[in-house]
Amino acid sequence: MYAIKRYIFQYAQQYNHLPASLSELPPMPGYETGEFTSTDDAWGRAFDYGVDPSGIVTLRSLGADKRVGGDGDNRDIIGKFATRDPEGHWKNELGEWTVNPGKP
């Protein structure tokens, strides 16, 4: 998710808008290997991607079981981040997560 976040910001800064879907992101060199792509979770499924009207991006994996909730490998992994600062400028790609995917 951390690499996808950075890539979303790079895309937004280049095109001045967020991608409508993760499939709009060009392939990331070194991430396209076999069945997995740069926008896949650890189980080879595309991350869920959404943007709310205020520009908050949500990335989500439902875990190994493909179901909401769960523990261990079945736990949902969710990351959220704001894309613009209060003045409307694109935030830095290394900015803080509002929901950190690395913390259960």
Z-matrix of the N, CA and C atoms (Angstrom, degrees):
N
C 1 1.440
C 2 1.524 1 112.23
N 3 1.305 2 116.71 1 -32.66
C 4 1.456 3 119.88 2 -178.06
C 5 1.532 4 110.60 3 -63.56
N 6 1.320 5 116.98 4 -41.65
C 7 1.466 6 120.43 5 178.46
C 8 1.527 7 111.06 6 -67.80
N 9 1.326 8 117.34 7 -38.76
C 10 1.467 9 120.44 8 179.00
C 11 1.526 10 109.72 9 -63.59
N 12 1.323 11 117.06 10 -42.56
C 13 1.463 12 120.76 11 178.20
C 14 1.519 13 110.74 12 -56.41
N 15 1.295 14 116.96 13 -48.29
C 16 1.463 15 120.91 14 179.71
C 17 1.522 16 110.73 15 -62.15
N 18 1.310 17 116.59 16 -40.66
C 19 1.459 18 120.60 17 -178.40
C 20 1.528 19 111.60 18 -68.62
N 21 1.324 20 117.37 19 -35.28
C 22 1.465 21 121.25 20 175.87
C 23 1.529 22 109.51 21 -61.92
N 24 1.326 23 117.37 22 -44.41
C 25 1.460 24 120.39 23 178.68
C 26 1.523 25 111.67 24 -65.13
N 27 1.314 26 117.46 25 -41.08
C 28 1.462 27 119.50 26 178.40
C 29 1.528 28 110.59 27 -62.25
N 30 1.322 29 116.38 28 -41.29
C 31 1.468 30 121.17 29 177.02
C 32 1.530 31 109.74 30 -61.87
N 33 1.337 32 117.13 31 -48.75
C 34 1.462 33 121.87 32 -177.53
C 35 1.526 34 111.58 33 -60.72
N 36 1.304 35 116.70 34 -40.82
C 37 1.459 36 119.67 35 179.89
C 38 1.530 37 111.36 36 -69.34
N 39 1.320 38 117.25 37 -33.34
C 40 1.467 39 120.44 38 179.27
C 41 1.531 40 111.97 39 -74.59
N 42 1.341 41 117.63 40 -42.11
C 43 1.465 42 121.75 41 -173.54
C 44 1.531 43 113.43 42 -105.66
N 45 1.326 44 117.60 43 -4.05
C 46 1.452 45 125.09 44 -179.70
C 47 1.532 46 113.76 45 60.03
N 48 1.307 47 116.51 46 31.57
C 49 1.462 48 122.77 47 170.80
C 50 1.520 49 108.06 48 -161.00
N 51 1.314 50 115.37 49 158.84
C 52 1.464 51 120.32 50 177.08
C 53 1.523 52 109.51 51 -79.97
N 54 1.329 53 117.56 52 150.54
C 55 1.460 54 118.70 53 176.62
C 56 1.527 55 110.28 54 -65.80
N 57 1.331 56 116.40 55 145.08
C 58 1.468 57 120.83 56 177.11
C 59 1.525 58 110.68 57 -70.30
N 60 1.327 59 116.39 58 -28.65
C 61 1.466 60 122.19 59 177.17
C 62 1.520 61 107.86 60 -149.96
N 63 1.310 62 115.99 61 163.46
C 64 1.470 63 119.53 62 178.74
C 65 1.519 64 111.64 63 -66.73
N 66 1.321 65 117.21 64 -21.93
C 67 1.472 66 119.48 65 179.30
C 68 1.527 67 111.76 66 -68.04
N 69 1.340 68 118.34 67 -16.14
C 70 1.465 69 121.07 68 175.94
C 71 1.521 70 112.59 69 -74.44
N 72 1.328 71 117.03 70 -19.47
C 73 1.461 72 119.73 71 179.58
C 74 1.523 73 109.18 72 -70.44
N 75 1.332 74 117.51 73 131.82
C 76 1.462 75 118.22 74 175.81
C 77 1.524 76 110.27 75 -66.10
N 78 1.323 77 117.91 76 156.40
C 79 1.470 78 120.20 77 179.32
C 80 1.528 79 111.34 78 -56.37
N 81 1.314 80 115.50 79 140.51
C 82 1.461 81 120.66 80 175.69
C 83 1.519 82 108.55 81 -90.30
N 84 1.314 83 117.94 82 123.69
C 85 1.466 84 120.17 83 179.40
C 86 1.525 85 111.30 84 -54.18
N 87 1.315 86 115.57 85 133.63
C 88 1.454 87 120.91 86 177.39
C 89 1.514 88 114.71 87 87.39
N 90 1.332 89 117.99 88 -6.82
C 91 1.459 90 120.73 89 -178.61
C 92 1.521 91 112.96 90 -104.14
N 93 1.303 92 118.60 91 -14.91
C 94 1.459 93 121.40 92 -177.44
C 95 1.536 94 108.21 93 -89.31
N 96 1.329 95 115.78 94 98.60
C 97 1.463 96 119.57 95 -178.24
C 98 1.525 97 109.19 96 -134.58
N 99 1.281 98 116.86 97 112.75
C 100 1.456 99 120.71 98 177.21
C 101 1.514 100 111.75 99 62.04
N 102 1.334 101 116.49 100 -127.47
C 103 1.453 102 121.81 101 -177.63
C 104 1.524 103 112.64 102 -79.69
N 105 1.319 104 117.97 103 -19.87
C 106 1.461 105 120.84 104 -175.48
C 107 1.519 106 110.64 105 -89.09
N 108 1.317 107 116.53 106 142.66
C 109 1.458 108 121.80 107 173.62
C 110 1.520 109 108.37 108 -121.71
N 111 1.293 110 116.11 109 175.41
C 112 1.459 111 121.48 110 -177.89
C 113 1.521 112 112.47 111 -65.91
N 114 1.306 113 118.96 112 -16.41
C 115 1.465 114 121.40 113 -179.25
C 116 1.529 115 112.15 114 -108.25
N 117 1.329 116 116.91 115 17.05
C 118 1.466 117 121.96 116 177.70
C 119 1.523 118 110.85 117 -97.63
N 120 1.331 119 115.25 118 150.86
C 121 1.452 120 120.00 119 173.97
C 122 1.526 121 109.56 120 -83.01
N 123 1.299 122 117.19 121 -174.19
C 124 1.470 123 121.44 122 -176.75
C 125 1.521 124 113.31 123 -65.72
N 126 1.339 125 117.77 124 -13.93
C 127 1.458 126 122.19 125 -178.89
C 128 1.523 127 111.68 126 -104.99
N 129 1.348 128 116.22 127 12.73
C 130 1.460 129 120.76 128 175.48
C 131 1.517 130 115.02 129 78.29
N 132 1.335 131 117.13 130 16.22
C 133 1.464 132 120.93 131 177.87
C 134 1.523 133 109.09 132 -109.02
N 135 1.314 134 115.63 133 144.46
C 136 1.460 135 119.59 134 178.99
C 137 1.525 136 110.60 135 -62.20
N 138 1.326 137 115.98 136 138.26
C 139 1.456 138 120.62 137 173.09
C 140 1.521 139 108.90 138 -62.52
N 141 1.329 140 116.92 139 145.12
C 142 1.454 141 121.27 140 168.73
C 143 1.522 142 106.17 141 -72.08
N 144 1.329 143 116.31 142 140.60
C 145 1.460 144 122.14 143 -177.21
C 146 1.517 145 108.21 144 -134.41
N 147 1.305 146 115.82 145 132.78
C 148 1.455 147 120.14 146 176.26
C 149 1.513 148 110.62 147 -149.35
N 150 1.332 149 115.16 148 153.87
C 151 1.456 150 121.86 149 177.20
C 152 1.521 151 107.38 150 -131.57
N 153 1.334 152 116.52 151 125.57
C 154 1.465 153 118.42 152 177.92
C 155 1.534 154 109.21 153 -84.54
N 156 1.327 155 118.39 154 170.31
C 157 1.465 156 121.11 155 -176.98
C 158 1.526 157 114.84 156 -58.46
N 159 1.327 158 117.88 157 -24.49
C 160 1.466 159 119.98 158 179.21
C 161 1.526 160 112.63 159 -87.52
N 162 1.338 161 118.08 160 1.65
C 163 1.461 162 121.34 161 178.01
C 164 1.514 163 114.69 162 89.23
N 165 1.320 164 118.09 163 14.15
C 166 1.471 165 120.83 164 174.83
C 167 1.522 166 107.89 165 -80.91
N 168 1.321 167 115.98 166 123.09
C 169 1.469 168 122.09 167 178.89
C 170 1.516 169 109.10 168 -93.53
N 171 1.329 170 116.50 169 136.51
C 172 1.456 171 122.77 170 174.05
C 173 1.522 172 108.75 171 -118.88
N 174 1.322 173 116.04 172 127.54
C 175 1.464 174 123.35 173 172.62
C 176 1.521 175 106.51 174 -114.76
N 177 1.337 176 116.39 175 136.58
C 178 1.466 177 118.74 176 -175.83
C 179 1.516 178 111.52 177 -147.26
N 180 1.335 179 114.75 178 138.69
C 181 1.456 180 123.46 179 169.10
C 182 1.524 181 106.78 180 -119.22
N 183 1.317 182 117.31 181 136.89
C 184 1.461 183 120.69 182 178.82
C 185 1.527 184 112.68 183 -85.70
N 186 1.311 185 117.47 184 6.89
C 187 1.457 186 120.28 185 177.81
C 188 1.508 187 112.35 186 80.31
N 189 1.311 188 115.97 187 -174.23
C 190 1.464 189 122.13 188 -174.07
C 191 1.523 190 113.03 189 -62.46
N 192 1.340 191 116.81 190 -32.62
C 193 1.470 192 119.73 191 -175.40
C 194 1.528 193 114.48 192 -87.41
N 195 1.325 194 117.86 193 -4.97
C 196 1.472 195 123.32 194 179.12
C 197 1.527 196 112.48 195 61.78
N 198 1.336 197 117.29 196 24.88
C 199 1.468 198 121.53 197 -178.14
C 200 1.518 199 109.51 198 -126.94
N 201 1.305 200 116.82 199 149.07
C 202 1.459 201 122.12 200 179.09
C 203 1.526 202 109.64 201 -62.58
N 204 1.337 203 115.09 202 136.22
C 205 1.465 204 120.98 203 179.09
C 206 1.515 205 111.57 204 87.63
N 207 1.308 206 115.66 205 -161.08
C 208 1.455 207 121.06 206 177.72
C 209 1.513 208 112.98 207 106.00
N 210 1.327 209 114.37 208 170.20
C 211 1.458 210 123.03 209 179.46
C 212 1.520 211 109.16 210 -125.90
N 213 1.323 212 115.68 211 164.30
C 214 1.462 213 120.47 212 177.62
C 215 1.515 214 111.10 213 57.76
N 216 1.334 215 117.14 214 -133.89
C 217 1.466 216 121.35 215 -179.84
C 218 1.524 217 112.74 216 -65.47
N 219 1.313 218 117.66 217 -17.61
C 220 1.465 219 121.60 218 179.36
C 221 1.532 220 112.85 219 -86.73
N 222 1.313 221 117.35 220 -6.76
C 223 1.469 222 122.13 221 -177.50
C 224 1.525 223 110.99 222 -66.49
N 225 1.330 224 115.23 223 139.21
C 226 1.459 225 120.43 224 173.83
C 227 1.524 226 108.87 225 -68.04
N 228 1.307 227 115.74 226 143.44
C 229 1.460 228 121.59 227 175.75
C 230 1.523 229 105.85 228 -117.18
N 231 1.327 230 115.89 229 118.50
C 232 1.459 231 121.02 230 -175.64
C 233 1.520 232 109.41 231 -126.99
N 234 1.313 233 115.39 232 132.93
C 235 1.457 234 121.65 233 173.38
C 236 1.518 235 109.18 234 -129.45
N 237 1.343 236 115.82 235 138.23
C 238 1.467 237 121.10 236 177.30
C 239 1.517 238 108.17 237 -133.64
N 240 1.334 239 115.49 238 144.17
C 241 1.458 240 119.81 239 176.64
C 242 1.523 241 110.47 240 -152.93
N 243 1.337 242 114.63 241 147.68
C 244 1.458 243 121.42 242 175.40
C 245 1.521 244 108.52 243 -80.81
N 246 1.315 245 116.48 244 144.40
C 247 1.458 246 120.45 245 -177.33
C 248 1.521 247 113.53 246 -102.83
N 249 1.330 248 116.79 247 -17.79
C 250 1.466 249 120.30 248 -178.54
C 251 1.527 250 110.57 249 -129.26
N 252 1.332 251 114.78 250 150.66
C 253 1.456 252 119.95 251 175.59
C 254 1.534 253 108.79 252 -85.04
N 255 1.333 254 118.43 253 175.96
C 256 1.467 255 120.03 254 -177.64
C 257 1.538 256 114.48 255 -59.18
N 258 1.325 257 117.40 256 -23.81
C 259 1.469 258 120.80 257 178.19
C 260 1.528 259 112.40 258 -86.17
N 261 1.338 260 117.43 259 -3.07
C 262 1.456 261 120.95 260 178.35
C 263 1.518 262 115.34 261 92.36
N 264 1.323 263 117.88 262 4.66
C 265 1.466 264 121.51 263 178.15
C 266 1.529 265 109.53 264 -82.93
N 267 1.328 266 115.69 265 151.89
C 268 1.464 267 119.16 266 175.46
C 269 1.518 268 109.05 267 -61.65
N 270 1.324 269 116.34 268 135.54
C 271 1.460 270 121.05 269 176.43
C 272 1.526 271 109.91 270 -74.02
N 273 1.320 272 115.03 271 167.09
C 274 1.455 273 122.04 272 176.51
C 275 1.524 274 109.21 273 -71.49
N 276 1.324 275 116.93 274 137.58
C 277 1.469 276 121.08 275 -178.12
C 278 1.515 277 113.53 276 -62.39
N 279 1.311 278 117.27 277 -18.20
C 280 1.465 279 120.74 278 178.71
C 281 1.526 280 111.31 279 -96.46
N 282 1.331 281 117.13 280 10.02
C 283 1.460 282 121.67 281 -179.24
C 284 1.519 283 112.68 282 -63.20
N 285 1.299 284 114.27 283 170.84
C 286 1.465 285 122.12 284 -175.95
C 287 1.523 286 112.84 285 -69.16
N 288 1.301 287 114.77 286 149.77
C 289 1.458 288 122.31 287 169.71
C 290 1.520 289 107.42 288 -82.32
N 291 1.334 290 118.39 289 141.73
C 292 1.464 291 119.85 290 171.42
C 293 1.531 292 109.15 291 -83.48
N 294 1.324 293 116.83 292 -28.39
C 295 1.466 294 123.82 293 167.80
C 296 1.519 295 105.21 294 -130.24
N 297 1.323 296 116.82 295 115.10
C 298 1.456 297 122.18 296 -174.82
C 299 1.529 298 110.62 297 -84.79
N 300 1.345 299 118.24 298 121.61
C 301 1.463 300 119.85 299 -178.83
C 302 1.522 301 113.68 300 -67.25
N 303 1.294 302 117.70 301 -15.84
C 304 1.458 303 120.96 302 -179.69
C 305 1.517 304 113.97 303 -83.77
N 306 1.336 305 116.49 304 -2.10
C 307 1.460 306 120.69 305 -178.45
C 308 1.520 307 109.77 306 -120.95
N 309 1.331 308 116.90 307 122.33
C 310 1.473 309 119.49 308 179.93
C 311 1.518 310 113.37 309 -65.69
